[in-house]
Amino acid sequence: MFLCSTFLRYMSVEVLRESACDCIHEIIMKGMEPLAKKELVESLLSVLEKSSILEPQEDEDADFMAKLAKLMSASGSQLLNSYTKAVRSINQVPAMRYNMH
């Protein structure tokens, strides 16, 4: 929880928020098991949503908006990748049973 509060604090500081977006992006891109990745991405997005970071103002800085868009894009693609890997691993279990006999 400390990490989330630190990132939230940095996301509200204009000179730090782009770097905070980059850090969260790198955490989301980290290699993990599919279920752990899903839980990580969902919890980070939930925290960002509750803090209204995902609802930027119309006059928001373009560079920050680009970083936020990159973060959202990575979040979506990582959720889809995690889902695909989870489905593949579930489908491989029965196939492995049949190949062992």
Summary of the structure (lengths in Angstrom):
residues: 101
radius of gyration: 17.2
end to end distance: 47.4
largest distance: 64.1
contacts: 246
relative contact order: 0.13
helix: 77%
strand: 0%
